[in-house]
Amino acid sequence: MFAVFDGHGGPAASEYCTEAVHRNIVTSGLLEKSTKRALRAALLNTDEEYLRFAHQKNRDDGTTATVVYANGRDITCANVGDSRAILVLRNGDTVPLSIDHKPNRKDERERIEALGGSVSLWGVWRVEGILAVSRAIGDRMLKDYVCADPEFIERTITKDDAYIVIATDGLWDVCDNRTVGQVASRVGMNNKRGVQEIAEVLAQEAYSKGSTDNITVLVMDLRDGPRSRYTDET
């Protein structure tokens, strides 16, 4: 399991997920039947657990969750929120592994408004004028509209695939998928420190482009089976 959790309103939800999501995948009893079912159950159970904790501790924070589960060469990406995962091919082209949950995404806006919520522009599009993501773990005060149900993309890794990049919106706000793929491919060709260097260069690229959000980048090396390195700049 490879994952990025980007907290908002405090660190408690993201820190909770770093242990709870993996635990809930393992204990779901569903992995041998369906990776998607196991990941969905794990993320929803983690959300329920954290909401109970949040009510007890009076916490209103939440977190995104972008989880990539590798079973041999079969990859399943489960996404909640606006962290993002992409596949980088050996030629630098990219394939999306997740679609951001933004409040102004047509289907997300329709879902929120059908539940009685609102989406409005306050600098960026926000649920109830507050939250800039439309799905998250936690966020107890907005839970009527902000669900934790993940969306999935599956892929079987081929010889044409080189890396998976999972990162917070601190990267994606200033770098599009194509730019990230080109940087990863260029740095990877130098092959000095492998995916660790790719992660660091991507974080620096976001910083140099003026990103003011926290930047976490995790890079999986697919060329000899899934392996990873990451960098985290706050």
ABEGO torsion letter per residue (X at the ends): XBBBBBBBGEAAAAAAAAAAAAAAAAAAGAAAABAAAAAAAAAAAAAAAAAAAAAAAGBABBBBBBBBBBBEABBBBBBBEABBBBBBBAAGBBBBABBBBBAABAAAAAAAAAAGBBBBBBGBBBBGGABABABBBEGAAAAAABBABBBBBBBBBBAABABBBBBBAAAAAABBAAAAAAAAAAAAAAGAAEAAAAAAAAAAAAAAAGBABBBBBBBBBAAAEBBBBBBBBX
